[in-house]
Amino acid sequence: MLPGTAVFRAPWSTTLKVLSAVSVGILVGVAGLFAILFPSDRLAALTVTLTASCVSATLLGAALFVVRSYEVRPGELRIRRLLWSTDLSLANLRAAWAEPTAMSNSLRLFGNGGLFVFAGLFWNRQLGRYRAFATQPAHAVVLELERRAVVVTPDDPGRFLEALALACPRAEVRRSTLSVRPPDAI
């Protein structure tokens, strides 16, 4: 680990746990239902095999994008996934703040909206278009970069912001913002 690196876990919210469990149940249930409905003939076997393969690929594909932790490094944020990391340059970080409602009323434009993670491109009135790497939306921290916003959800937003302030001394790091509308105004 590099000097000046701070590591933060990415715990799952109850909503993410429930969405993931229900989604897995539905996917496995569909595969099981096909196995029951088409028990013997050749076409049925192909259908069951294809269904099971699609379910397995969906689950594996989603699992690969799980966010395990965040590492704040000098000038960089590393988002640790299951098998790889996504690095975001913080060179153009303008501001960062904790905002528990940052993902409220969001429309998913592209990505995963609850099978092991909330990740991808989203849009809402509060932030406009943003990229999310989230597991617990109530712990959201908004990173305002030069050309986009990014939302991450570390286990300790306050400590995360302190680490960001040290890693990016030119950025404005604050606990909340007055420019964000309250949830009932959205």
Contacts in CASP RR format, 6 or more apart in sequence:
PFRMAT RR
TARGET T0000
AUTHOR 0000-0000-0000
METHOD contacts of the structure
MODEL  1
MLPGTAVFRAPWSTTLKVLSAVSVGILVGVAGLFAILFPSDRLAALTVTL
TASCVSATLLGAALFVVRSYEVRPGELRIRRLLWSTDLSLANLRAAWAEP
TAMSNSLRLFGNGGLFVFAGLFWNRQLGRYRAFATQPAHAVVLELERRAV
VVTPDDPGRFLEALALACPRAEVRRSTLSVRPPDAI
1 7 0 8 1.000
1 71 0 8 1.000
2 73 0 8 1.000
2 74 0 8 1.000
4 73 0 8 1.000
4 74 0 8 1.000
4 166 0 8 1.000
4 167 0 8 1.000
5 71 0 8 1.000
5 72 0 8 1.000
5 73 0 8 1.000
6 71 0 8 1.000
6 72 0 8 1.000
6 159 0 8 1.000
6 160 0 8 1.000
6 163 0 8 1.000
6 166 0 8 1.000
6 167 0 8 1.000
7 69 0 8 1.000
7 70 0 8 1.000
7 71 0 8 1.000
8 69 0 8 1.000
8 70 0 8 1.000
8 71 0 8 1.000
8 72 0 8 1.000
8 154 0 8 1.000
8 155 0 8 1.000
8 156 0 8 1.000
8 159 0 8 1.000
8 160 0 8 1.000
8 163 0 8 1.000
9 68 0 8 1.000
9 69 0 8 1.000
9 154 0 8 1.000
9 155 0 8 1.000
10 67 0 8 1.000
10 68 0 8 1.000
10 69 0 8 1.000
10 70 0 8 1.000
10 135 0 8 1.000
10 136 0 8 1.000
10 153 0 8 1.000
10 154 0 8 1.000
10 155 0 8 1.000
11 135 0 8 1.000
11 136 0 8 1.000
11 139 0 8 1.000
11 155 0 8 1.000
12 20 0 8 1.000
12 135 0 8 1.000
12 136 0 8 1.000
13 135 0 8 1.000
13 136 0 8 1.000
13 137 0 8 1.000
13 138 0 8 1.000
15 137 0 8 1.000
16 114 0 8 1.000
16 116 0 8 1.000
16 117 0 8 1.000
16 118 0 8 1.000
16 135 0 8 1.000
16 136 0 8 1.000
19 113 0 8 1.000
19 114 0 8 1.000
19 115 0 8 1.000
20 114 0 8 1.000
20 115 0 8 1.000
20 116 0 8 1.000
23 114 0 8 1.000
23 115 0 8 1.000
24 59 0 8 1.000
24 115 0 8 1.000
27 55 0 8 1.000
27 58 0 8 1.000
27 59 0 8 1.000
28 55 0 8 1.000
30 51 0 8 1.000
30 55 0 8 1.000
31 48 0 8 1.000
31 51 0 8 1.000
31 52 0 8 1.000
31 55 0 8 1.000
34 47 0 8 1.000
34 48 0 8 1.000
34 51 0 8 1.000
34 52 0 8 1.000
35 48 0 8 1.000
35 52 0 8 1.000
37 44 0 8 1.000
38 44 0 8 1.000
38 45 0 8 1.000
38 47 0 8 1.000
38 48 0 8 1.000
58 115 0 8 1.000
59 115 0 8 1.000
62 112 0 8 1.000
62 115 0 8 1.000
62 116 0 8 1.000
62 117 0 8 1.000
63 82 0 8 1.000
63 116 0 8 1.000
64 81 0 8 1.000
64 82 0 8 1.000
64 83 0 8 1.000
65 81 0 8 1.000
65 82 0 8 1.000
65 112 0 8 1.000
65 116 0 8 1.000
65 117 0 8 1.000
65 119 0 8 1.000
66 81 0 8 1.000
66 82 0 8 1.000
66 116 0 8 1.000
66 117 0 8 1.000
66 135 0 8 1.000
67 79 0 8 1.000
67 80 0 8 1.000
67 81 0 8 1.000
67 117 0 8 1.000
67 119 0 8 1.000
67 133 0 8 1.000
67 134 0 8 1.000
67 135 0 8 1.000
67 152 0 8 1.000
67 153 0 8 1.000
68 80 0 8 1.000
68 81 0 8 1.000
68 82 0 8 1.000
69 80 0 8 1.000
70 77 0 8 1.000
70 78 0 8 1.000
70 79 0 8 1.000
70 80 0 8 1.000
70 133 0 8 1.000
70 152 0 8 1.000
70 154 0 8 1.000
70 160 0 8 1.000
71 77 0 8 1.000
71 78 0 8 1.000
71 80 0 8 1.000
72 160 0 8 1.000
72 163 0 8 1.000
72 164 0 8 1.000
72 167 0 8 1.000
73 167 0 8 1.000
74 167 0 8 1.000
75 89 0 8 1.000
75 90 0 8 1.000
75 91 0 8 1.000
75 93 0 8 1.000
75 167 0 8 1.000
75 168 0 8 1.000
76 87 0 8 1.000
76 88 0 8 1.000
76 89 0 8 1.000
76 90 0 8 1.000
76 167 0 8 1.000
77 87 0 8 1.000
77 88 0 8 1.000
77 90 0 8 1.000
77 143 0 8 1.000
77 152 0 8 1.000
78 85 0 8 1.000
78 86 0 8 1.000
78 87 0 8 1.000
78 88 0 8 1.000
79 85 0 8 1.000
79 86 0 8 1.000
79 87 0 8 1.000
79 88 0 8 1.000
79 133 0 8 1.000
79 152 0 8 1.000
86 133 0 8 1.000
88 143 0 8 1.000
88 145 0 8 1.000
88 150 0 8 1.000
90 143 0 8 1.000
90 145 0 8 1.000
90 164 0 8 1.000
90 167 0 8 1.000
90 168 0 8 1.000
90 171 0 8 1.000
92 145 0 8 1.000
92 146 0 8 1.000
92 147 0 8 1.000
93 143 0 8 1.000
93 144 0 8 1.000
93 145 0 8 1.000
93 164 0 8 1.000
93 168 0 8 1.000
93 170 0 8 1.000
93 171 0 8 1.000
94 144 0 8 1.000
94 145 0 8 1.000
94 146 0 8 1.000
94 171 0 8 1.000
94 172 0 8 1.000
95 142 0 8 1.000
95 144 0 8 1.000
95 171 0 8 1.000
95 172 0 8 1.000
95 173 0 8 1.000
95 174 0 8 1.000
95 177 0 8 1.000
96 141 0 8 1.000
96 142 0 8 1.000
96 143 0 8 1.000
96 144 0 8 1.000
96 161 0 8 1.000
96 164 0 8 1.000
96 168 0 8 1.000
96 171 0 8 1.000
96 172 0 8 1.000
96 173 0 8 1.000
96 174 0 8 1.000
97 141 0 8 1.000
97 142 0 8 1.000
97 161 0 8 1.000
97 173 0 8 1.000
97 174 0 8 1.000
97 175 0 8 1.000
97 176 0 8 1.000
97 177 0 8 1.000
98 139 0 8 1.000
98 140 0 8 1.000
98 141 0 8 1.000
98 142 0 8 1.000
98 157 0 8 1.000
98 158 0 8 1.000
98 161 0 8 1.000
98 175 0 8 1.000
98 176 0 8 1.000
99 126 0 8 1.000
99 140 0 8 1.000
99 141 0 8 1.000
99 142 0 8 1.000
99 176 0 8 1.000
99 177 0 8 1.000
99 180 0 8 1.000
100 137 0 8 1.000
100 138 0 8 1.000
100 139 0 8 1.000
100 140 0 8 1.000
101 126 0 8 1.000
101 140 0 8 1.000
101 180 0 8 1.000
101 182 0 8 1.000
101 183 0 8 1.000
101 186 0 8 1.000
102 126 0 8 1.000
102 127 0 8 1.000
102 130 0 8 1.000
102 137 0 8 1.000
102 140 0 8 1.000
102 141 0 8 1.000
102 142 0 8 1.000
102 151 0 8 1.000
102 180 0 8 1.000
103 118 0 8 1.000
103 122 0 8 1.000
103 124 0 8 1.000
103 132 0 8 1.000
103 134 0 8 1.000
103 137 0 8 1.000
103 140 0 8 1.000
103 151 0 8 1.000
104 124 0 8 1.000
104 126 0 8 1.000
104 137 0 8 1.000
104 183 0 8 1.000
104 186 0 8 1.000
105 124 0 8 1.000
105 125 0 8 1.000
105 126 0 8 1.000
105 186 0 8 1.000
106 122 0 8 1.000
106 123 0 8 1.000
106 124 0 8 1.000
106 132 0 8 1.000
107 122 0 8 1.000
107 123 0 8 1.000
107 124 0 8 1.000
108 120 0 8 1.000
108 121 0 8 1.000
108 122 0 8 1.000
109 120 0 8 1.000
109 121 0 8 1.000
109 122 0 8 1.000
109 123 0 8 1.000
109 129 0 8 1.000
110 120 0 8 1.000
110 121 0 8 1.000
111 119 0 8 1.000
111 120 0 8 1.000
111 121 0 8 1.000
112 118 0 8 1.000
112 119 0 8 1.000
112 120 0 8 1.000
113 119 0 8 1.000
117 133 0 8 1.000
117 134 0 8 1.000
117 135 0 8 1.000
118 132 0 8 1.000
118 134 0 8 1.000
118 135 0 8 1.000
118 137 0 8 1.000
119 132 0 8 1.000
119 133 0 8 1.000
119 134 0 8 1.000
120 131 0 8 1.000
120 132 0 8 1.000
120 133 0 8 1.000
121 129 0 8 1.000
121 130 0 8 1.000
121 131 0 8 1.000
121 132 0 8 1.000
122 129 0 8 1.000
122 130 0 8 1.000
122 131 0 8 1.000
122 132 0 8 1.000
122 151 0 8 1.000
123 129 0 8 1.000
123 130 0 8 1.000
124 130 0 8 1.000
124 186 0 8 1.000
125 181 0 8 1.000
125 186 0 8 1.000
126 180 0 8 1.000
126 181 0 8 1.000
126 186 0 8 1.000
127 142 0 8 1.000
127 149 0 8 1.000
127 151 0 8 1.000
128 149 0 8 1.000
129 148 0 8 1.000
129 149 0 8 1.000
130 142 0 8 1.000
130 148 0 8 1.000
130 149 0 8 1.000
130 150 0 8 1.000
130 151 0 8 1.000
131 148 0 8 1.000
131 149 0 8 1.000
131 150 0 8 1.000
131 151 0 8 1.000
132 150 0 8 1.000
132 151 0 8 1.000
132 152 0 8 1.000
133 150 0 8 1.000
133 151 0 8 1.000
133 152 0 8 1.000
133 153 0 8 1.000
134 140 0 8 1.000
134 151 0 8 1.000
134 152 0 8 1.000
134 153 0 8 1.000
135 153 0 8 1.000
136 153 0 8 1.000
136 155 0 8 1.000
137 153 0 8 1.000
138 153 0 8 1.000
139 153 0 8 1.000
139 154 0 8 1.000
139 155 0 8 1.000
139 156 0 8 1.000
139 157 0 8 1.000
140 151 0 8 1.000
140 152 0 8 1.000
140 153 0 8 1.000
140 157 0 8 1.000
141 151 0 8 1.000
141 152 0 8 1.000
141 153 0 8 1.000
141 154 0 8 1.000
141 157 0 8 1.000
141 160 0 8 1.000
141 161 0 8 1.000
142 149 0 8 1.000
142 150 0 8 1.000
142 151 0 8 1.000
142 177 0 8 1.000
143 149 0 8 1.000
143 150 0 8 1.000
143 151 0 8 1.000
143 152 0 8 1.000
143 164 0 8 1.000
152 160 0 8 1.000
154 160 0 8 1.000
158 175 0 8 1.000
161 173 0 8 1.000
161 174 0 8 1.000
161 175 0 8 1.000
162 173 0 8 1.000
164 171 0 8 1.000
164 173 0 8 1.000
165 171 0 8 1.000
165 173 0 8 1.000
END
